[in-house]
Amino acid sequence: MDLSQFRQKYVEDATELLDNLDNALLSLEKDKQNQEYSEQIFRIMHTLKGSGAMYGFDKIVELTHQLESLYNLIRDNKVSVSDEIIQVTFFVADHIRDLLQNDNVDEVKHLKILEKINFVAKKAEIEKTVEKIVFKETEIKNRTWKIVFKPDESIFERNINIVETLHCLFLLGKCEISVQENEEKVWNIILQTEKTQVDIEDALFFISNLCEIEILKEEIIEIDTNQENVSPNIPTSQGKNEVLKYSTSRIMVDSTKLDTLLYLVSELVTTKSELLLSVEKRNYIKIAEATEKIDNLSKLFRDNALNIRLISLRDMLNRFQRLVHDLSHQLNKQIDFEINGEDTELDKNIVDAIAEPIMHLIRNSIDHGIETPEERIKAGKKPTGIVKFFAYKSGSFVFIQISDDGHGINKQKIRQKAIEKGFLNAEKQLSDKEIYDLIFIPGFSTAESITQVSGRGVGMDIVKHKIQDIRGEISIDSEEGLGTYFTLKLQQTISIIDTMLIRSHNSIFAIPVEDIENCELISKHELLQKHNKQISYQNELIPYLHLNEEFQFPESQNEKLRIIVINKQEKRFAIISDEIIGEYQAVVKPLSKTFSEIEFLSGACILGDRNIALLFDTEKLKNLISHS
C-alpha cells in the first residue's frame, strides 16, 4: 500500500495545525490564565502525535508527546503558564515545520530541544510549588529506581522499537543498563530521577507489562529558589522567514462553488446533445441557439474556475501574527498587529506571490517605522506601536495597505543618502513620490548599521519586483512623526485580463486596458520627421516606442499610424502600431524560452482564430523607454 499520498496529506494538515498553534500561543501570551487556549494547544499536540505515529514521523511524536505532557500539567493546574513555556513551544513549532520537510535533521539539536522541554517543565513545577508554599528552600525527592525488563516474543510481533523506548527513559534522568544472560535474557536498569513512577511507566508505555519497577533509594535535595536555573543551550525562536514557505497544493473550496460547477457541467452535456441533434437535422436556428448557449456557458465556466482558485488572506495573515510577535521581542519593541479585511479573496498564485513582499513590508514597519517604547513616550505617543494590515476589493482590483504609526520617512535623509550613494544628482529636484520611490533602488538603505532584521539594502527592491511580476503596483505615503503607508494594487486574478489588441506588420500584441489612457492618430510623414523619440501629448513631450522599428518589421503601408498612450503610475509614454484591432479578454499563458530575452513581454494569449497575441508588461516597457 502506497502511503506517500497519506503522508503528504498529514504534512498539509500538520502545517495548518501549526498555524493554529501559533495563533493559540499568541492569544495565550496575552491572557495566560485562559484555560481555553491551553486546552487548544494540548489538543493540537495530541492530534499531531497520533497522526504522526501512523506515518513514521517519529521525531515529531517525541516532541509532541513531551509538550502534550507539559500542557497536561497546565490543564491539571500543576504548572502555571509562563513566557518561557510559550517561547519553547514556539521554538518546537518551528522545529516540527523543519521535520515535516525533512525528518533527517540534526540529531544533537533534536535531543537538546527535548531536554529544553523537560527543563522548562521541571522548572515550572518548582515555581508552581513555590507559589503555593512560601519558604526559602524547597525539598525535592531524588529517587533511585530499579527496573527489570524481561523481553519476550511479543516485542517482535508488535514491532516495538526498543531503542526509542529506552531513549524516552534516558530523558528522565541518569540511566545505566546491564543485561543478564541466563535461560532468559533480563535487562537490569538503574534510573536516578526526580520523576514519579507514573512518569516512568509513561516512558515505558509500550513495554510496561514486561517490566518490574521498584525504589532502591530516596534522598532529599535542597534547592535555593532564589538561584537562577541554567537552561540547556537551545536558541530561541527568532521569527524565521521559513514560516512563509509552506504553501500547499490543495485549496479549501466552498461547497456552493462545487455545486455551481456540477450544474454547469450538466448544462454543458445537455447543450452538447442539443447541438449534435440540431446538426444532424440541419436545424440552423437550433444550432445558433445551442452555440450561443455554449458561449454563455464557457463564460460561466471561466468565472466559476477563477472563483474556485480564490482564497481568503486569513491563512497568510496567521503566519504574519507570529512574525510580528517574534520581531517585537527580538527588537525590544511593543507592537500591536491590527488586521482588517482578512476575508478578502485573491487568486491562490497571487497570495503565494505576495507573501514574501508583505513580510518585508511588515519587517520594515517594525524595524524602521515603529520607535522603541522610550522614544514613543518621549514623542508623546503610547509606548505600544501599531502595525495595520488592511485589505479591500474595488472593481477587479484588490488593495492591500500595510501601515504603522511610527516616526515616518525623513525625506531629506532619503534624498541625502541617495546623493551620497550616487543614485541622485544633487541638483535634481524631486516630488515626494519620487523621493519615496528611491527606497526601491537595489542597494539603497538608510539603516546606520546592519542587524539581523535589516540594513543591507536588500528587501524593498525585491518587494517592488515581485509585485510587478504579478502586474501589481506599490506606492508609499508618509508623514514625519505620524507614520508610513505602503499600498499594493493587485488584480484579483492573473489568468484573465481585459486587453486592447494592436497589430504591427503581421504580429499582434495585447496591452492591459487599465493602463491605456488614450488612443490617437499620427501621420507616417510626421513620425519620420522626429529624431528625439518623443511626441507631443497634452502640452508635454512623452517618449514612444515604434513597434516596426523595435522588431525590425517592414515599413507600414498605412498613411496614418496609431498612437496608444500608456499611463503607468503617473508616467506617460506611447506605443505606435499599424492598427488597433479592438478589446479582447485574454487568457494569459506563460511565454516559451524563445522570448526570454524580451523582458517587456509578460505572456501570450491564443485568439479565436488560433493566432497568438503577445502581452506587453507595461511597467518594464516604461522602464525600457525611459532609459533609452
Phi, psi and omega in degrees: 000128181278113183265000186300319180294327179286324176298318180296321177296322177297317179301315181293316179295320181295322178298319177294320178297322180292325174296319176295325178297316178303315181294319179296320179294320178297320178291319180295325180297326179279333183221082187291344181270354184282107184293335182299319181291320177297319178297319180297317179296318178300316181294323178296315178300317182296318180294315179299321181293312183297314181286324180299323180295328182291329188247018171083015177273071188296320182293324177295322178299317179300311183297310184293328177297315181294316180291324177300318179296319179297314181285341172290323175297323178294318179299323181274007179062027176268346180219141177263145178293132179231165176299325181294319178296317180296316181294319180292329177291321174302315182295320178297321179301318178295321180294322177295322176301319177296318181294328178295329179273328182205110183286345182267062180271174181304118183295322181296315178300317181299315181293324179294325178294319177298319177297320180298317179299314180297320180297313181297320180296315180296316180297319180295322178298318179296315181297324178294322178296319180295327178298324185274325183237118183267105169204168188280329183235144182246140177260128177235135180274123174256119187249151170251122184250148172246126180240123178254118183247122181242093182291151175222189185297337182296336178302315182283323180296323181270000178055047182277134178271102184297320183299314180295321180296313180291333176299320178298326179291319180298331181289345182278339182168203180279129189226135176233140183233135173227145182249128180258116182265103174236214175298326174232144182286131180234130178258122175258121184241127176252123185235124173256120184202160173267355182287163182269174179295328178298319179297319180294316179297326178294317179296327181262027190310315187283344181233014185300331180288348180253011185239148170243130185238131177213156179271129175265324189206148178224134179220161182256132177243130178265129181239126177282114184288346178275349182278139179287129175279144181266123182275147172306146187286078179242128178293149177273165182291136184242032178068055185299136176292341184298344179297345182270346192271354185271062173283153184245151180278355180259150178233133173283121186246133175299132184299331179295328177293322178291323176299317178297319179299315179296322177298316180295322178298315180296321178294322180294318179299316180297315181294323177300317179297318178299319181295314180297319179294320180293321178296318180298322182269359181055040178269094189291332177294314178295324178298316180297318179296316181294321179296317178297321180293320178296322178299315178295320179297321180298323178292320178294321176301315180301311181297320180294317180298319178293322178297322180296326181282348181284131177231153181284162180279359188302312184297319178298321182291330177303320180290326182289331176300319177296319180299314179298317179302310185292318181292323179296322176291318183296322184262005180056045177239151177260118187222132170258137179251111182257136184235132173225138177085025182293343179274359177299137185253142176222159174303138183304320179299323180289318178301316178297322184287328184270353183302312181292314176303317181293323176302315180298319181294320178294316177300319180297317179297320182288316186280309184269329187273299185288132179278169173290160179305322180294317179294323181291318179297318179297328180273006179081020180254167172291148183297335181267121178276164182234127170249128184245142172241122182227125180233141176204158181256139176219110184065229179267011182247154172241131179252133177236129181237126174248120184227162175219161178254040181275208187275359177076180182263128177276102186298322181294322179293319178298313181298314182297320180295321179295323178292317180298323182275358178083014179276345188216138174284132184298337182276343187282134178263136184236149172284169179302317181298318180294326177293315179297325181293340177299335181298333183275000179289132179303132179088357181274130176204141177259003181295136181284336180212158180273129177238180177292341185264319185198180173119352182267357179080016174244148180132298184289326175292325176296318179304309184297316182295319181291325176292319179293327180299334178254024177059037176256175179229152177226138179224159182235140172222142184205155174221123184302132179089342184248326178143184185224145178237127170252125182242126178253132175248117187233142170286143184295328175221149179257007184272320184230126180223155176277128183230166170250125179270134177231160181230138169227125187056237181255010183255141180248136180234155179238139178236131177303128184301324183299337183268352184271124179266321185198160175230133182222175177249151174216140180284148180298323180297315180298321181294323181294339180280349185267133181239352183258009177059035178225147176233159180274131178211118178049053175064026173214159177263128179236146180286158179221163176236118178268113187298323180298322179286317183299317183259008177057043175280160175298154181297139182294145176274350181284141176283331179247131177252160184260133175253123176250111182273123180256135175241107182241107181052050176069012174250122182258142170206171186231151172244131180249125181229172179284325190206147170256120182277315181142182182282150182206133176274110190263133169269109190278132176243150177292153180276154176281173181296341180303326184258012187297333182277347179266092190293332185276007171255123187253353181176184179218160176220145180266126182274173182298330179269013178075003172287165182246136174247135179267131185268129178281138167268099188295332178294313180289329177293321177299315180296321180296313183292321183291337180260359182270000000 
